[in-house]
């Protein structure tokens, strides 16, 4: 995924970082949550569970989806023939944590950008806590009598707060992060080269080594908030590797390339609409999590179809794929990395106040601080067993019965995809595949 970029800016800078992972068949390991750069505390990869609240997580999940699709369309429009892979959940959770400390015009701008509507600050963090609590509840061990063994599906969320030794920040902010986001505050010597090592080891631990670096220096930072999302699951219906063949794929530019195309005939959630097919491929026995693939008809480019990639249309497609269809599916292996600075699109979406000289994060720290840049890096791998996806966000303040005949879903030209949680409705990842 390349080297992490240095967060540059004045010393009066706060950094918020988020990491998200979706992967198949991996196990956790330990990393530090140190109280100092040279003397880390006991290592652990077990996240602190946010306190359960009476507020449902749905409002924040829906807001995250609205924001995610808005950000996705804007990023896609900037390079419509390139691959794109974002984690709406990762970016939204990171910014939700920061929003708790925003005040005045900055808070209003962030609320509009994050599609929080008229929700109070307390409602936002309580709803976020419920969502995070719901997402990291493990699924039961799967059983498939008479069939192949199924990969268990797990989901967990971990947050941490790293601050410069001696930093004067508001107790309420750190109290809220601990209570509602399960984030434990740690103090480090940010002038020491050991500080980024400690933080990066924690990130690597929480993402099972898929993301190994979020910062290469902490000298210009006041605080670093890190969110890690981990998803583990295999296809409910695995693809038989013996059926995988080399096949032609027509890319977004119209050129052709050869890909490893997986094949299977099965009952899937399926919908055919105007100029589009939508397929839902579930993970694990519970099928709570799934990949939703939006395949425009041949002759309809992703750029032509992109305006239809909205939260409302997504919800409609997901509901329509509740109807099962029996058909042939051809889906390519995918190996993708993506990296972007989200500062410009977030500003264009209305969050510009957070980046300016009048930014108000007085609910975070006593000194003036503003967002310097927002960096996002992702990784996606899809094969016969399932999916591995990872994302890092750094904010520097520095789908009745079978149809009459089988459908044919042949993903041999560009398509959109997303990975979602069926319980909360949260969209974990969104992608545009022009050339797998």
PAPA-814790 format. One record per residue (C-alpha): residue in one letter; x negated, y, z. Coordinates in steps of 0.02 Angstrom, whole numbers, padded with zeros to 5 digits. Layout:
! residues N
+---+--------+--------+--------+
: r :     px :     py :     pz :
+---+--------+--------+--------+
: a :      X :      Y :      Z :
...
+---+--------+--------+--------+
END
This chain:
! residues 436
+---+--------+--------+--------+
: r :     px :     py :     pz :
+---+--------+--------+--------+
: x :  00000 :  00000 :  00000 :
: x : -00152 :  00111 : -00004 :
: x : -00230 :  00213 :  00131 :
: x : -00125 :  00318 :  00247 :
: x : -00133 :  00504 :  00214 :
: x : -00199 :  00619 :  00347 :
: x : -00069 :  00732 :  00425 :
: x : -00139 :  00905 :  00399 :
: x : -00083 :  01065 :  00482 :
: x : -00111 :  01178 :  00631 :
: x : -00142 :  01107 :  00803 :
: x :  00035 :  01160 :  00849 :
: x :  00104 :  01014 :  00749 :
: x :  00213 :  00869 :  00799 :
: x :  00215 :  00709 :  00700 :
: x :  00361 :  00590 :  00689 :
: x :  00333 :  00423 :  00604 :
: x :  00447 :  00278 :  00562 :
: x :  00408 :  00104 :  00501 :
: x :  00534 : -00023 :  00435 :
: x :  00511 : -00204 :  00383 :
: x :  00619 : -00339 :  00305 :
: x :  00529 : -00505 :  00283 :
: x :  00550 : -00692 :  00270 :
: x :  00487 : -00823 :  00391 :
: x :  00362 : -00723 :  00494 :
: x :  00327 : -00716 :  00678 :
: x :  00275 : -00571 :  00788 :
: x :  00108 : -00541 :  00869 :
: x :  00046 : -00419 :  00998 :
: x : -00025 : -00244 :  00989 :
: x : -00065 : -00104 :  01109 :
: x :  00051 :  00024 :  01186 :
: x : -00093 :  00113 :  01266 :
: x : -00090 :  00249 :  01396 :
: x : -00254 :  00314 :  01323 :
: x : -00359 :  00289 :  01169 :
: x : -00490 :  00187 :  01262 :
: x : -00383 :  00097 :  01391 :
: x : -00226 :  00027 :  01307 :
: x : -00090 : -00045 :  01415 :
: x : -00033 : -00226 :  01402 :
: x :  00001 : -00268 :  01221 :
: x :  00176 : -00315 :  01169 :
: x :  00281 : -00331 :  01012 :
: x :  00443 : -00343 :  01110 :
: x :  00543 : -00183 :  01083 :
: x :  00636 : -00096 :  01222 :
: x :  00822 : -00121 :  01191 :
: x :  00917 :  00044 :  01186 :
: x :  01053 :  00054 :  01315 :
: x :  01221 : -00008 :  01253 :
: x :  01347 :  00134 :  01243 :
: x :  01534 :  00146 :  01221 :
: x :  01512 :  00243 :  01059 :
: x :  01515 :  00134 :  00903 :
: x :  01363 :  00141 :  00791 :
: x :  01471 :  00161 :  00635 :
: x :  01470 :  00353 :  00628 :
: x :  01280 :  00363 :  00623 :
: x :  01270 :  00212 :  00506 :
: x :  01389 :  00296 :  00383 :
: x :  01296 :  00461 :  00400 :
: x :  01132 :  00370 :  00368 :
: x :  01207 :  00292 :  00211 :
: x :  01271 :  00459 :  00145 :
: x :  01103 :  00541 :  00177 :
: x :  01011 :  00391 :  00104 :
: x :  01106 :  00394 : -00060 :
: x :  01085 :  00582 : -00075 :
: x :  00898 :  00566 : -00049 :
: x :  00889 :  00415 : -00164 :
: x :  00974 :  00505 : -00310 :
: x :  00862 :  00656 : -00291 :
: x :  00703 :  00553 : -00286 :
: x :  00761 :  00447 : -00433 :
: x :  00799 :  00600 : -00539 :
: x :  00620 :  00658 : -00518 :
: x :  00553 :  00501 : -00606 :
: x :  00698 :  00401 : -00681 :
: x :  00589 :  00277 : -00775 :
: x :  00483 :  00232 : -00625 :
: x :  00515 :  00107 : -00487 :
: x :  00585 :  00176 : -00325 :
: x :  00608 :  00095 : -00155 :
: x :  00665 :  00188 : -00001 :
: x :  00726 :  00141 :  00172 :
: x :  00873 :  00255 :  00215 :
: x :  00882 :  00178 :  00388 :
: x :  00698 :  00211 :  00424 :
: x :  00701 :  00393 :  00368 :
: x :  00868 :  00427 :  00453 :
: x :  00820 :  00351 :  00622 :
: x :  00657 :  00447 :  00621 :
: x :  00747 :  00610 :  00586 :
: x :  00886 :  00569 :  00710 :
: x :  00755 :  00560 :  00847 :
: x :  00684 :  00726 :  00794 :
: x :  00858 :  00802 :  00780 :
: x :  00884 :  00775 :  00966 :
: x :  00752 :  00909 :  00996 :
: x :  00806 :  01031 :  00860 :
: x :  00898 :  01189 :  00904 :
: x :  00987 :  01334 :  00818 :
: x :  00978 :  01349 :  00629 :
: x :  00854 :  01206 :  00622 :
: x :  00978 :  01089 :  00707 :
: x :  01118 :  01147 :  00591 :
: x :  01010 :  01120 :  00437 :
: x :  00959 :  00946 :  00494 :
: x :  01140 :  00900 :  00535 :
: x :  01195 :  00949 :  00359 :
: x :  01053 :  00855 :  00277 :
: x :  01082 :  00700 :  00384 :
: x :  01271 :  00709 :  00349 :
: x :  01309 :  00713 :  00535 :
: x :  01462 :  00822 :  00509 :
: x :  01539 :  00891 :  00669 :
: x :  01464 :  00757 :  00783 :
: x :  01392 :  00829 :  00942 :
: x :  01210 :  00799 :  00982 :
: x :  01262 :  00680 :  01121 :
: x :  01376 :  00584 :  01002 :
: x :  01235 :  00568 :  00876 :
: x :  01110 :  00492 :  00996 :
: x :  01242 :  00382 :  01081 :
: x :  01300 :  00317 :  00912 :
: x :  01120 :  00290 :  00859 :
: x :  01090 :  00190 :  01019 :
: x :  01239 :  00077 :  00981 :
: x :  01181 :  00052 :  00803 :
: x :  01005 :  00006 :  00855 :
: x :  01072 : -00108 :  00992 :
: x :  01184 : -00196 :  00864 :
: x :  01048 : -00212 :  00733 :
: x :  00921 : -00297 :  00845 :
: x :  01038 : -00429 :  00915 :
: x :  00970 : -00596 :  00852 :
: x :  01072 : -00716 :  00748 :
: x :  01101 : -00895 :  00809 :
: x :  00984 : -01032 :  00748 :
: x :  01052 : -01091 :  00581 :
: x :  01105 : -01268 :  00541 :
: x :  01146 : -01337 :  00369 :
: x :  01194 : -01520 :  00387 :
: x :  01156 : -01615 :  00229 :
: x :  01071 : -01465 :  00150 :
: x :  00901 : -01381 :  00151 :
: x :  00841 : -01296 :  00310 :
: x :  00890 : -01113 :  00318 :
: x :  00776 : -00976 :  00380 :
: x :  00840 : -00892 :  00539 :
: x :  00890 : -00711 :  00520 :
: x :  00822 : -00590 :  00648 :
: x :  00826 : -00401 :  00666 :
: x :  00740 : -00292 :  00793 :
: x :  00701 : -00108 :  00815 :
: x :  00556 : -00034 :  00913 :
: x :  00516 :  00148 :  00951 :
: x :  00369 :  00229 :  01036 :
: x :  00314 :  00406 :  01080 :
: x :  00131 :  00455 :  01077 :
: x :  00083 :  00627 :  01143 :
: x : -00075 :  00728 :  01164 :
: x : -00143 :  00722 :  01341 :
: x : -00083 :  00875 :  01436 :
: x :  00054 :  00918 :  01311 :
: x :  00196 :  01017 :  01388 :
: x :  00357 :  00950 :  01310 :
: x :  00535 :  00946 :  01376 :
: x :  00577 :  00805 :  01498 :
: x :  00753 :  00791 :  01425 :
: x :  00685 :  00749 :  01253 :
: x :  00576 :  00606 :  01314 :
: x :  00715 :  00548 :  01430 :
: x :  00837 :  00541 :  01283 :
: x :  00713 :  00447 :  01173 :
: x :  00686 :  00318 :  01309 :
: x :  00870 :  00297 :  01353 :
: x :  00947 :  00301 :  01180 :
: x :  00805 :  00244 :  01066 :
: x :  00712 :  00131 :  01188 :
: x :  00552 :  00232 :  01160 :
: x :  00420 :  00231 :  01296 :
: x :  00308 :  00385 :  01305 :
: x :  00119 :  00357 :  01300 :
: x : -00016 :  00489 :  01324 :
: x : -00174 :  00480 :  01219 :
: x : -00332 :  00581 :  01194 :
: x : -00288 :  00640 :  01019 :
: x : -00465 :  00705 :  00994 :
: x : -00532 :  00528 :  01011 :
: x : -00554 :  00415 :  00859 :
: x : -00479 :  00276 :  00966 :
: x : -00308 :  00361 :  00969 :
: x : -00258 :  00324 :  00787 :
: x : -00327 :  00148 :  00808 :
: x : -00213 :  00119 :  00957 :
: x : -00061 :  00187 :  00866 :
: x : -00098 :  00094 :  00704 :
: x : -00120 : -00070 :  00797 :
: x :  00054 : -00046 :  00871 :
: x :  00125 : -00010 :  00697 :
: x :  00038 : -00162 :  00623 :
: x :  00105 : -00270 :  00763 :
: x :  00284 : -00213 :  00744 :
: x :  00281 : -00237 :  00554 :
: x :  00191 : -00404 :  00562 :
: x :  00039 : -00331 :  00475 :
: x :  00133 : -00268 :  00321 :
: x :  00103 : -00088 :  00373 :
: x : -00065 : -00063 :  00453 :
: x : -00091 :  00124 :  00457 :
: x :  00018 :  00275 :  00489 :
: x : -00117 :  00401 :  00533 :
: x : -00304 :  00412 :  00508 :
: x : -00326 :  00559 :  00624 :
: x : -00228 :  00632 :  00771 :
: x : -00335 :  00785 :  00801 :
: x : -00209 :  00905 :  00721 :
: x : -00058 :  00828 :  00809 :
: x :  00037 :  00866 :  00967 :
: x :  00150 :  00714 :  00967 :
: x :  00184 :  00558 :  00864 :
: x :  00350 :  00466 :  00867 :
: x :  00349 :  00295 :  00786 :
: x :  00499 :  00191 :  00737 :
: x :  00477 :  00012 :  00676 :
: x :  00616 : -00092 :  00599 :
: x :  00588 : -00278 :  00574 :
: x :  00703 : -00394 :  00476 :
: x :  00670 : -00579 :  00447 :
: x :  00777 : -00689 :  00337 :
: x :  00782 : -00810 :  00190 :
: x :  00913 : -00829 :  00056 :
: x :  01069 : -00925 :  00105 :
: x :  01050 : -01007 : -00065 :
: x :  00866 : -01024 : -00105 :
: x :  00809 : -01030 : -00285 :
: x :  00731 : -01192 : -00346 :
: x :  00552 : -01150 : -00398 :
: x :  00562 : -01286 : -00531 :
: x :  00691 : -01180 : -00622 :
: x :  00585 : -01022 : -00622 :
: x :  00522 : -00979 : -00796 :
: x :  00430 : -00843 : -00888 :
: x :  00560 : -00730 : -00967 :
: x :  00568 : -00563 : -01058 :
: x :  00620 : -00410 : -00960 :
: x :  00662 : -00246 : -01046 :
: x :  00592 : -00103 : -00942 :
: x :  00661 :  00070 : -00915 :
: x :  00555 :  00138 : -01057 :
: x :  00625 :  00009 : -01180 :
: x :  00464 : -00090 : -01185 :
: x :  00466 : -00276 : -01146 :
: x :  00364 : -00374 : -01021 :
: x :  00361 : -00551 : -00957 :
: x :  00420 : -00588 : -00780 :
: x :  00443 : -00742 : -00671 :
: x :  00634 : -00762 : -00681 :
: x :  00721 : -00866 : -00547 :
: x :  00881 : -00961 : -00590 :
: x :  01026 : -01040 : -00499 :
: x :  01212 : -01076 : -00521 :
: x :  01310 : -01041 : -00363 :
: x :  01457 : -00954 : -00280 :
: x :  01409 : -00773 : -00248 :
: x :  01502 : -00614 : -00209 :
: x :  01527 : -00541 : -00382 :
: x :  01614 : -00393 : -00463 :
: x :  01620 : -00333 : -00643 :
: x :  01669 : -00151 : -00664 :
: x :  01653 : -00013 : -00792 :
: x :  01481 : -00035 : -00872 :
: x :  01415 : -00128 : -00719 :
: x :  01399 : -00296 : -00633 :
: x :  01372 : -00306 : -00445 :
: x :  01304 : -00461 : -00357 :
: x :  01286 : -00496 : -00171 :
: x :  01155 : -00624 : -00119 :
: x :  01167 : -00663 :  00069 :
: x :  01030 : -00707 :  00191 :
: x :  01036 : -00850 :  00317 :
: x :  01183 : -00950 :  00383 :
: x :  01279 : -00803 :  00455 :
: x :  01269 : -00702 :  00292 :
: x :  01273 : -00546 :  00396 :
: x :  01132 : -00468 :  00295 :
: x :  01131 : -00468 :  00106 :
: x :  01050 : -00397 : -00049 :
: x :  01170 : -00304 : -00161 :
: x :  01112 : -00290 : -00343 :
: x :  01191 : -00158 : -00455 :
: x :  01157 : -00204 : -00637 :
: x :  01215 : -00078 : -00768 :
: x :  01265 : -00154 : -00934 :
: x :  01133 : -00166 : -01069 :
: x :  01125 : -00001 : -01160 :
: x :  01166 :  00097 : -01001 :
: x :  01007 :  00166 : -00926 :
: x :  00976 :  00187 : -00741 :
: x :  00969 :  00375 : -00771 :
: x :  01143 :  00373 : -00849 :
: x :  01211 :  00267 : -00707 :
: x :  01121 :  00351 : -00562 :
: x :  01256 :  00484 : -00526 :
: x :  01371 :  00339 : -00479 :
: x :  01250 :  00283 : -00342 :
: x :  01348 :  00361 : -00198 :
: x :  01402 :  00299 : -00028 :
: x :  01585 :  00296 : -00085 :
: x :  01547 :  00190 : -00240 :
: x :  01431 :  00078 : -00140 :
: x :  01571 :  00045 : -00014 :
: x :  01692 :  00006 : -00156 :
: x :  01571 : -00115 : -00239 :
: x :  01534 : -00203 : -00075 :
: x :  01720 : -00228 : -00043 :
: x :  01747 : -00295 : -00218 :
: x :  01605 : -00421 : -00200 :
: x :  01699 : -00497 : -00053 :
: x :  01781 : -00597 : -00194 :
: x :  01673 : -00748 : -00233 :
: x :  01630 : -00796 : -00409 :
: x :  01544 : -00951 : -00477 :
: x :  01411 : -00914 : -00604 :
: x :  01234 : -00915 : -00668 :
: x :  01110 : -00796 : -00590 :
: x :  00941 : -00751 : -00661 :
: x :  00839 : -00635 : -00549 :
: x :  00656 : -00588 : -00563 :
: x :  00515 : -00600 : -00441 :
: x :  00481 : -00423 : -00378 :
: x :  00320 : -00351 : -00312 :
: x :  00331 : -00164 : -00285 :
: x :  00246 : -00028 : -00186 :
: x :  00307 :  00151 : -00176 :
: x :  00239 :  00309 : -00099 :
: x :  00311 :  00485 : -00095 :
: x :  00304 :  00649 : -00003 :
: x :  00486 :  00685 :  00043 :
: x :  00458 :  00865 :  00096 :
: x :  00526 :  00941 : -00066 :
: x :  00682 :  00832 : -00084 :
: x :  00726 :  00854 :  00100 :
: x :  00708 :  01042 :  00082 :
: x :  00817 :  01037 : -00074 :
: x :  00948 :  00936 :  00022 :
: x :  00958 :  01078 :  00150 :
: x :  00826 :  01041 :  00281 :
: x :  00709 :  01182 :  00230 :
: x :  00726 :  01270 :  00398 :
: x :  00631 :  01128 :  00482 :
: x :  00477 :  01166 :  00375 :
: x :  00473 :  01354 :  00395 :
: x :  00393 :  01477 :  00515 :
: x :  00560 :  01499 :  00604 :
: x :  00587 :  01314 :  00638 :
: x :  00661 :  01285 :  00811 :
: x :  00610 :  01126 :  00897 :
: x :  00614 :  01202 :  01070 :
: x :  00705 :  01046 :  01129 :
: x :  00546 :  00949 :  01095 :
: x :  00401 :  01053 :  01155 :
: x :  00371 :  01219 :  01241 :
: x :  00253 :  01278 :  01104 :
: x :  00305 :  01322 :  00926 :
: x :  00305 :  01173 :  00808 :
: x :  00373 :  01140 :  00634 :
: x :  00378 :  00998 :  00510 :
: x :  00226 :  01002 :  00395 :
: x :  00267 :  00856 :  00280 :
: x :  00369 :  00696 :  00268 :
: x :  00281 :  00545 :  00194 :
: x :  00366 :  00382 :  00146 :
: x :  00282 :  00219 :  00091 :
: x :  00368 :  00054 :  00051 :
: x :  00331 : -00124 : -00005 :
: x :  00448 : -00253 : -00082 :
: x :  00420 : -00436 : -00126 :
: x :  00560 : -00552 : -00187 :
: x :  00538 : -00736 : -00226 :
: x :  00631 : -00902 : -00219 :
: x :  00635 : -00907 : -00029 :
: x :  00691 : -00730 :  00007 :
: x :  00634 : -00552 :  00031 :
: x :  00490 : -00458 :  00111 :
: x :  00511 : -00270 :  00122 :
: x :  00420 : -00140 :  00223 :
: x :  00430 :  00048 :  00242 :
: x :  00338 :  00184 :  00336 :
: x :  00404 :  00360 :  00358 :
: x :  00291 :  00492 :  00430 :
: x :  00359 :  00662 :  00477 :
: x :  00222 :  00782 :  00525 :
: x :  00286 :  00932 :  00631 :
: x :  00099 :  00896 :  00536 :
: x :  01537 : -00470 : -00083 :
: x :  01960 : -00796 : -00182 :
: x :  01917 : -00928 : -00288 :
: x :  01812 : -00957 : -00443 :
: x :  01856 : -00860 : -00600 :
: x :  01923 : -00947 : -00755 :
: x :  01746 : -00961 : -00819 :
: x :  01576 : -00932 : -00736 :
: x :  01500 : -00760 : -00739 :
: x :  01324 : -00733 : -00803 :
: x :  01218 : -00611 : -00705 :
: x :  01055 : -00595 : -00798 :
: x :  00944 : -00462 : -00722 :
: x :  00828 : -00447 : -00872 :
: x :  00839 : -00258 : -00882 :
: x :  00829 : -00117 : -00754 :
: x :  00941 : -00123 : -00601 :
: x :  00972 : -00047 : -00431 :
: x :  00967 : -00148 : -00270 :
: x :  00998 : -00126 : -00085 :
: x :  00982 : -00228 :  00074 :
: x :  01125 : -00200 :  00197 :
: x :  01190 : -00254 :  00367 :
: x :  01366 : -00321 :  00348 :
: x :  01411 : -00289 :  00529 :
: x :  01369 : -00104 :  00544 :
: x :  01370 : -00067 :  00358 :
: x :  01198 :  00013 :  00372 :
: x :  01095 :  00015 :  00213 :
: x :  00920 : -00038 :  00262 :
: x :  00836 : -00018 :  00092 :
: x :  00880 :  00054 : -00080 :
: x :  00783 :  00023 : -00240 :
: x :  00779 :  00054 : -00426 :
: x :  00686 : -00080 : -00525 :
: x :  00628 : -00027 : -00698 :
: x :  00485 : -00151 : -00713 :
: x :  00475 : -00292 : -00584 :
+---+--------+--------+--------+
END
